[in-house]
Amino acid sequence: MKPRILVVEDEEKLRRVIELQLMSAGFEVDQAGTAESALPRIDRADLILTDLRLPGMSGLEMLGLIQKQNTHAPVIVMTAFSSIETAVEAMKAGAIDFLPKPFSLDHLMNVVNKALEMRNLRDENRQLKEQLGRRYEFDNIIGRSPQMQDIFATILRVAPSRATVLLAGESGVGKDLIARAIHFHSPRAGKQMVKINCTSIPENLMESELFGYEKGAFTGAQTSKPGKFEQADGGTVFLDEIGDVPAVIQVKLLRVLQEREFERLGSNKTQHIDVRVIAATNQDLRRALEQGTFREDLYYRLNVVPMEIPPLRARKVDIPYLSRHFVAILAPESGTKVTSITEAAIDKLMQYDWPGNVRELENVIERSLVMAPGDKLDAADIRLDMTLRPRQVTGDFSLPSGMSLDQYEQEIIKEALKKADGNKSQAARLLGLSRNALRYRLTQMGIEA
């Protein structure tokens, strides 16, 4: 059956143009000039395209009613450039995308097709889980827990599309592996997947690294150089630790996601690219939105398909299978006689909290294999790094004599900078902060420059 689209627009000429365009593309179209007349037709719509400013009930109010009805139809909102903030509010309320007026018919079709694609992803996800049955391993990602079964299903469902994916989870949960699985199960598998660690690139070099530069763009630019996005043309860009991207680069990333275009540093020539973007973060980006360090519009462009990767302590049922997997692949490389792991060793691993997640488990297994004397890895051979456990805060904690809390914080920051030889990104990691959070504190201290 042809998808049916409901167009809600009070401007009759625009409504008719949209209707004709959608019909020529093979869609069934219902149309209404007000939210009140549109509401009875919502149940049979596969997609709803609505203006925000309508006579009577507004498009935002209608969106609230649609969410209460729990309809499966995604909603795209249309709005003038002057009302972009309202469009962001609409996306918070459940809209899947927005079209800033005026828009081209090509842009309209791109947004509509993407929204319908996402609807299919969502509707078919449950069927895919049933087809998967009891699948426990996916491209070296191990898991029998219900959480990992959901991850496997989502990977298979989202991989064939070009939808942007936002991976969230603590360090060490395997976001890199999941990003690679999405890429290598996609039609882009024959092209490059370019990983960009946003934390490791100095802020003053990030624009040229991502988007390239022309000869003479800055001192030392002897030749032109393509950026990471150009290198990934036709493939996938993996933006690791997206929460550490500076505000000026966030604007440029938003343009790449919306328009698929950019300019090299020092050039006025617009480059057009075809890339699929996967982003990852171990930060709470919603908190970053509240603090004003991350753009709302970029967040909603990235958060098309969100995937929350659970920490290992939340899926301990997977520890036995992960442990046996790591013994099998690491033992031949370590020169040990070990061929298996005992139940007692697994029980010991199950008792640990794993602050470093799967990466820490792999490191513990490797370290234990090297030190194990026998052909089985037993409980006594397991070398846990207990220093990684959270310190217990006692009730008698006090500040150093004669020092305020602000002064103590500044001393800790200065010490971290000293250990990092002035590298702010490395100092931020030592302190458990984002680079933006550290920059804010340094500015408050008057030493940012």
C-alpha positions as CSV (number, residue, x, y, z in Angstrom):
1,M,0.0,0.0,0.0
2,K,1.1,3.5,-0.7
3,P,2.0,5.5,2.4
4,R,-0.6,8.1,3.3
5,I,0.5,11.6,4.3
6,L,-1.6,14.1,6.1
7,V,-0.7,17.7,5.2
8,V,-1.9,20.4,7.6
9,E,-1.3,23.9,6.3
10,D,-3.6,27.0,6.4
11,E,-2.0,28.6,3.3
12,E,-4.0,27.0,0.5
13,K,-1.5,27.6,-2.3
14,L,1.4,26.0,-0.4
15,R,-0.8,23.2,0.8
16,R,-1.7,22.5,-2.9
17,V,1.9,22.6,-4.0
18,I,2.9,20.1,-1.3
19,E,0.0,17.9,-2.1
20,L,0.8,17.7,-5.8
21,Q,4.5,17.1,-5.1
22,L,3.7,14.2,-2.7
23,M,1.2,12.7,-5.1
24,S,3.6,12.8,-8.0
25,A,6.1,10.9,-5.8
26,G,3.5,8.1,-5.4
27,F,2.0,9.0,-2.0
28,E,-1.6,9.1,-1.0
29,V,-2.4,12.5,0.5
30,D,-5.0,13.9,2.9
31,Q,-5.0,17.7,3.5
32,A,-6.5,20.1,6.0
33,G,-6.4,23.8,6.6
34,T,-6.8,23.6,10.4
35,A,-5.7,21.3,13.3
36,E,-9.4,20.7,14.2
37,S,-10.2,19.4,10.8
38,A,-7.0,17.3,10.7
39,L,-7.5,15.4,14.0
40,P,-10.2,13.0,12.7
41,R,-7.8,11.9,9.9
42,I,-4.7,11.2,12.1
43,D,-5.4,7.5,12.7
44,R,-5.1,6.6,9.0
45,A,-2.0,8.7,8.3
46,D,1.5,7.1,8.0
47,L,3.1,10.5,8.3
48,I,1.9,14.0,9.4
49,L,3.3,17.2,7.9
50,T,2.0,20.2,9.8
51,D,2.6,23.9,10.0
52,L,3.1,25.2,13.6
53,R,1.1,28.4,13.1
54,L,-2.5,27.5,12.4
55,P,-5.8,29.3,12.9
56,G,-7.4,28.1,16.1
57,M,-5.5,25.2,17.6
58,S,-1.7,25.5,16.9
59,G,0.4,22.8,15.4
60,L,2.2,22.4,18.7
61,E,-1.0,21.8,20.5
62,M,-2.1,19.3,17.9
63,L,1.3,17.5,18.3
64,G,0.5,17.2,22.1
65,L,-2.8,15.5,21.3
66,I,-1.2,13.2,18.8
67,Q,1.3,12.0,21.4
68,K,-1.5,11.3,23.8
69,Q,-3.3,9.2,21.2
70,N,0.0,7.2,20.9
71,T,-0.3,7.1,17.1
72,H,2.5,5.5,15.2
73,A,2.6,8.3,12.6
74,P,5.8,10.4,12.8
75,V,5.3,14.2,12.6
76,I,7.3,16.8,10.6
77,V,6.7,20.4,11.5
78,M,7.0,23.4,9.1
79,T,8.0,26.8,10.4
80,A,9.5,30.1,9.3
81,F,13.2,30.7,10.1
82,S,12.2,33.2,12.8
83,S,10.5,30.4,14.7
84,I,13.4,27.8,14.8
85,E,13.3,27.8,18.6
86,T,9.6,26.8,18.4
87,A,10.6,24.0,16.0
88,V,13.1,22.7,18.6
89,E,10.3,22.7,21.2
90,A,8.2,20.7,18.8
91,M,10.9,18.1,18.4
92,K,11.1,17.9,22.2
93,A,7.4,17.2,22.2
94,G,7.8,14.4,19.8
95,A,8.2,15.7,16.2
96,I,10.7,13.7,14.2
97,D,12.0,16.6,12.1
98,F,11.3,20.1,10.9
99,L,11.3,22.1,7.7
100,P,12.3,25.7,7.8
101,K,10.3,27.9,5.4
102,P,10.9,28.5,2.6
103,F,12.0,25.1,1.6
104,S,12.7,23.4,-1.8
105,L,10.6,20.5,-3.0
106,D,13.8,18.4,-3.0
107,H,14.4,19.2,0.6
108,L,10.8,18.3,1.4
109,M,11.1,14.9,-0.3
110,N,14.4,14.2,1.5
111,V,12.8,14.9,4.9
112,V,9.6,13.0,4.1
113,N,11.5,9.9,2.9
114,K,13.8,10.0,5.9
115,A,10.8,10.2,8.3
116,L,9.0,7.3,6.6
117,E,12.2,5.3,6.7
118,M,12.4,5.8,10.5
119,R,8.8,4.8,10.9
120,N,9.6,1.5,9.1
121,L,12.6,1.0,11.4
122,R,10.5,1.4,14.5
123,D,7.5,-0.7,13.3
124,E,9.7,-3.6,12.1
125,N,12.0,-3.7,15.1
126,R,9.8,-6.1,17.1
127,Q,9.5,-8.4,14.1
128,L,13.2,-8.4,13.7
129,K,13.7,-9.4,17.4
130,E,11.5,-12.4,16.8
131,Q,13.4,-13.4,13.7
132,L,16.7,-13.1,15.6
133,G,15.6,-15.6,18.1
134,R,18.4,-16.3,20.6
135,R,21.4,-14.7,19.0
136,Y,24.3,-14.3,21.4
137,E,27.1,-13.0,19.3
138,F,27.3,-10.2,16.7
139,D,30.6,-9.2,15.1
140,N,32.5,-10.0,18.4
141,I,29.9,-8.2,20.5
142,I,28.8,-10.8,23.1
143,G,25.6,-10.8,25.0
144,R,22.7,-13.1,26.1
145,S,21.1,-10.4,28.2
146,P,17.8,-8.8,27.0
147,Q,19.6,-5.5,26.7
148,M,22.1,-6.9,24.3
149,Q,19.4,-8.7,22.3
150,D,17.7,-5.3,21.8
151,I,21.1,-3.8,20.7
152,F,21.6,-6.6,18.1
153,A,18.1,-6.1,16.7
154,T,18.6,-2.4,16.5
155,I,21.9,-2.8,14.7
156,L,20.4,-5.0,12.0
157,R,17.4,-2.8,11.6
158,V,19.2,0.5,11.4
159,A,22.3,-0.6,9.4
160,P,20.7,-0.6,5.9
161,S,19.4,3.0,6.3
162,R,21.4,6.2,6.3
163,A,19.8,7.4,9.5
164,T,22.1,9.2,12.0
165,V,22.8,7.1,15.1
166,L,23.7,8.5,18.6
167,L,25.4,5.9,20.8
168,A,25.4,6.7,24.5
169,G,27.1,4.8,27.3
170,E,30.0,4.8,29.8
171,S,33.6,4.4,28.6
172,G,34.4,0.8,27.8
173,V,31.0,-0.5,27.0
174,G,31.8,-1.1,23.3
175,K,30.4,1.9,21.5
176,D,33.2,1.6,18.9
177,L,32.4,-2.0,18.2
178,I,28.7,-1.2,17.7
179,A,29.5,1.7,15.4
180,R,31.6,-0.6,13.3
181,A,28.9,-3.3,13.2
182,I,26.4,-0.7,11.9
183,H,28.8,0.3,9.2
184,F,29.8,-3.2,8.1
185,H,26.2,-4.3,7.9
186,S,25.2,-1.3,5.8
187,P,25.4,-0.7,2.0
188,R,28.4,1.5,2.8
189,A,30.5,-1.4,4.0
190,G,32.7,-1.2,0.9
191,K,33.6,2.4,1.6
192,Q,35.7,3.9,4.5
193,M,34.5,4.3,8.1
194,V,36.5,7.2,9.4
195,K,36.7,7.5,13.2
196,I,37.2,11.0,14.7
197,N,38.1,11.1,18.4
198,C,36.8,14.6,19.2
199,T,38.6,14.7,22.5
200,S,42.1,14.0,21.1
201,I,42.0,16.8,18.5
202,P,43.1,20.2,19.8
203,E,40.4,22.8,19.4
204,N,42.4,25.1,17.1
205,L,43.0,22.2,14.7
206,M,39.6,20.6,14.7
207,E,38.0,22.5,11.8
208,S,40.9,21.8,9.5
209,E,41.0,18.1,10.6
210,L,37.3,17.6,10.0
211,F,36.8,19.7,6.9
212,G,40.3,20.1,5.4
213,Y,42.1,23.2,4.2
214,E,43.4,25.0,1.1
215,K,47.0,25.9,0.4
216,G,47.8,29.1,2.2
217,A,44.8,28.9,4.6
218,F,47.2,29.4,7.5
219,T,50.9,29.4,8.3
220,G,52.4,26.1,7.3
221,A,49.6,25.1,4.9
222,Q,52.0,24.4,2.0
223,T,49.4,22.2,0.1
224,S,45.7,21.6,0.1
225,K,44.5,18.7,2.3
226,P,41.1,16.9,2.4
227,G,39.4,16.6,5.8
228,K,38.0,13.5,7.5
229,F,34.5,14.1,6.0
230,E,35.9,14.1,2.5
231,Q,37.9,11.0,3.2
232,A,34.6,9.3,4.3
233,D,32.6,10.3,1.2
234,G,30.3,7.5,0.4
235,G,31.0,5.8,3.7
236,T,30.6,6.5,7.4
237,V,31.9,9.1,9.9
238,F,32.1,8.0,13.5
239,L,32.3,11.0,15.8
240,D,33.5,9.6,19.1
241,E,33.0,11.8,22.2
242,I,30.8,14.2,20.4
243,G,30.1,16.1,23.6
244,D,33.6,17.6,23.6
245,V,33.1,19.4,20.2
246,P,33.5,23.2,20.6
247,A,30.5,25.4,19.8
248,V,32.0,26.8,16.6
249,I,32.4,23.3,15.2
250,Q,29.0,22.3,16.3
251,V,27.5,24.9,13.9
252,K,29.5,23.4,11.0
253,L,28.5,19.8,11.9
254,L,24.8,20.9,12.0
255,R,25.2,22.1,8.4
256,V,26.8,18.9,7.3
257,L,23.9,16.9,8.8
258,Q,21.2,19.2,7.3
259,E,22.7,20.1,3.9
260,R,25.4,17.5,3.4
261,E,27.8,20.3,2.5
262,F,30.7,22.4,3.9
263,E,33.7,24.4,2.8
264,R,37.4,23.7,3.4
265,L,39.2,26.1,5.7
266,G,40.4,29.0,3.5
267,S,38.0,28.2,0.6
268,N,34.7,29.6,-0.6
269,K,33.9,26.5,-2.7
270,T,31.1,24.4,-1.3
271,Q,31.8,20.7,-1.1
272,H,28.9,18.2,-1.3
273,I,29.3,14.8,0.4
274,D,27.4,11.7,1.0
275,V,28.2,10.4,4.5
276,R,26.4,8.5,7.2
277,V,27.1,9.9,10.7
278,I,27.3,7.8,13.8
279,A,28.1,9.8,17.0
280,A,29.0,8.5,20.5
281,T,29.2,10.1,23.9
282,N,29.8,9.0,27.5
283,Q,28.4,12.3,28.7
284,D,24.8,13.3,29.6
285,L,24.1,15.5,26.5
286,R,20.8,16.6,28.0
287,R,22.7,18.1,30.9
288,A,25.0,19.8,28.4
289,L,21.9,21.3,26.7
290,E,20.9,22.8,30.0
291,Q,24.4,24.2,30.6
292,G,24.4,25.7,27.2
293,T,27.6,23.8,26.1
294,F,25.8,21.7,23.4
295,R,23.4,23.0,20.7
296,E,19.8,21.8,20.9
297,D,19.3,21.7,17.1
298,L,22.5,19.6,16.7
299,Y,21.4,17.3,19.5
300,Y,18.1,16.6,17.8
301,R,19.8,16.1,14.4
302,L,22.1,13.5,15.9
303,N,19.5,11.8,18.1
304,V,17.5,10.3,15.2
305,V,18.2,6.7,16.3
306,P,19.4,6.8,19.9
307,M,21.0,3.6,21.3
308,E,21.8,3.4,25.0
309,I,24.6,0.9,25.7
310,P,24.2,-0.6,29.2
311,P,27.1,-0.8,31.5
312,L,28.5,-4.3,32.3
313,R,27.3,-4.1,35.9
314,A,23.7,-3.8,34.6
315,R,24.0,-7.0,32.5
316,K,26.2,-9.3,34.6
317,V,24.5,-12.3,33.0
318,D,26.9,-11.6,30.1
319,I,30.1,-11.9,32.1
320,P,30.5,-15.7,31.8
321,Y,30.2,-15.6,28.0
322,L,32.4,-12.5,27.7
323,S,35.0,-14.1,29.9
324,R,35.1,-17.4,27.9
325,H,35.3,-15.4,24.7
326,F,38.3,-13.3,25.9
327,V,40.1,-16.5,27.2
328,A,39.6,-18.1,23.8
329,I,40.9,-15.2,21.7
330,L,43.6,-13.9,24.1
331,A,45.2,-17.1,25.4
332,P,46.9,-18.0,22.1
333,E,48.4,-14.6,21.9
334,S,49.7,-14.5,25.5
335,G,51.9,-17.6,25.3
336,T,50.1,-19.2,28.2
337,K,49.1,-22.8,28.8
338,V,45.5,-21.7,29.7
339,T,42.7,-23.2,27.6
340,S,39.7,-22.5,29.8
341,I,38.3,-20.6,32.8
342,T,36.8,-22.2,35.9
343,E,33.4,-21.5,37.4
344,A,35.1,-20.2,40.6
345,A,36.9,-17.6,38.5
346,I,33.7,-16.6,36.8
347,D,32.0,-16.3,40.2
348,K,34.8,-13.9,41.3
349,L,34.4,-11.8,38.2
350,M,30.6,-11.7,38.8
351,Q,31.2,-10.1,42.3
352,Y,33.1,-7.1,40.9
353,D,31.4,-3.8,39.9
354,W,33.4,-3.2,36.6
355,P,33.7,0.6,36.6
356,G,35.7,0.2,33.3
357,N,33.1,-2.1,31.8
358,V,33.9,-4.6,29.0
359,R,37.2,-3.0,28.3
360,E,38.3,-3.5,31.9
361,L,37.1,-7.1,31.8
362,E,39.2,-7.8,28.7
363,N,42.3,-6.2,30.4
364,V,41.7,-8.3,33.6
365,I,41.5,-11.5,31.6
366,E,44.6,-10.7,29.6
367,R,46.6,-9.8,32.8
368,S,45.4,-12.9,34.5
369,L,46.3,-15.2,31.6
370,V,49.9,-13.9,31.6
371,M,50.3,-14.7,35.3
372,A,48.3,-18.0,35.5
373,P,50.6,-21.1,36.2
374,G,48.2,-23.8,35.1
375,D,46.0,-24.8,32.1
376,K,42.8,-23.4,33.7
377,L,42.2,-19.8,34.8
378,D,41.1,-20.1,38.4
379,A,39.8,-17.7,41.0
380,A,43.3,-17.2,42.5
381,D,44.6,-16.2,39.1
382,I,42.1,-13.4,38.6
383,R,44.0,-10.1,39.1
384,L,41.4,-7.4,39.7
385,D,42.5,-3.8,39.8
386,M,40.8,-2.9,43.1
387,T,42.1,0.7,42.9
388,L,39.4,1.4,40.3
389,R,36.7,0.9,42.8
390,P,35.0,4.1,44.0
391,R,36.4,5.6,47.2
392,Q,34.2,5.6,50.2
393,V,33.4,9.1,51.4
394,T,33.8,9.3,55.2
395,G,32.0,11.7,57.4
396,D,35.2,13.3,58.7
397,F,36.3,14.8,55.4
398,S,37.6,18.3,55.6
399,L,39.4,20.8,53.4
400,P,43.1,21.5,53.9
401,S,43.7,24.0,56.6
402,G,43.3,27.7,55.5
403,M,41.9,26.7,52.1
404,S,38.5,27.4,50.7
405,L,36.6,25.0,48.4
406,D,37.3,27.2,45.4
407,Q,41.0,27.3,46.2
408,Y,41.1,23.6,46.7
409,E,39.4,23.0,43.3
410,Q,41.8,25.3,41.6
411,E,44.8,23.5,43.1
412,I,43.4,20.2,41.9
413,I,43.0,21.6,38.4
414,K,46.5,23.1,38.3
415,E,47.9,19.8,39.4
416,A,46.1,18.0,36.6
417,L,47.4,20.5,34.1
418,K,50.9,20.0,35.4
419,K,50.6,16.2,35.1
420,A,49.2,16.6,31.5
421,D,52.0,19.0,30.6
422,G,49.5,21.7,29.9
423,N,47.3,19.5,27.5
424,K,43.8,20.5,28.4
425,S,42.1,17.5,26.8
426,Q,44.3,15.1,28.8
427,A,43.8,17.2,32.0
428,A,40.1,17.0,31.5
429,R,40.2,13.2,31.3
430,L,42.3,13.0,34.5
431,L,39.7,15.2,36.3
432,G,36.7,13.3,34.8
433,L,35.4,16.4,33.1
434,S,34.5,17.3,29.6
435,R,36.9,19.6,27.8
436,N,34.2,22.3,27.7
437,A,33.7,22.0,31.5
438,L,37.4,22.4,32.1
439,R,37.6,25.4,29.8
440,Y,34.8,27.0,31.7
441,R,36.6,26.5,35.0
442,L,39.9,27.8,33.6
443,T,38.1,30.9,32.4
444,Q,36.7,31.5,35.9
445,M,40.2,31.1,37.2
446,G,41.5,33.6,34.7
447,I,44.1,31.3,33.1
448,E,42.2,30.2,29.9
449,A,44.5,32.3,27.7
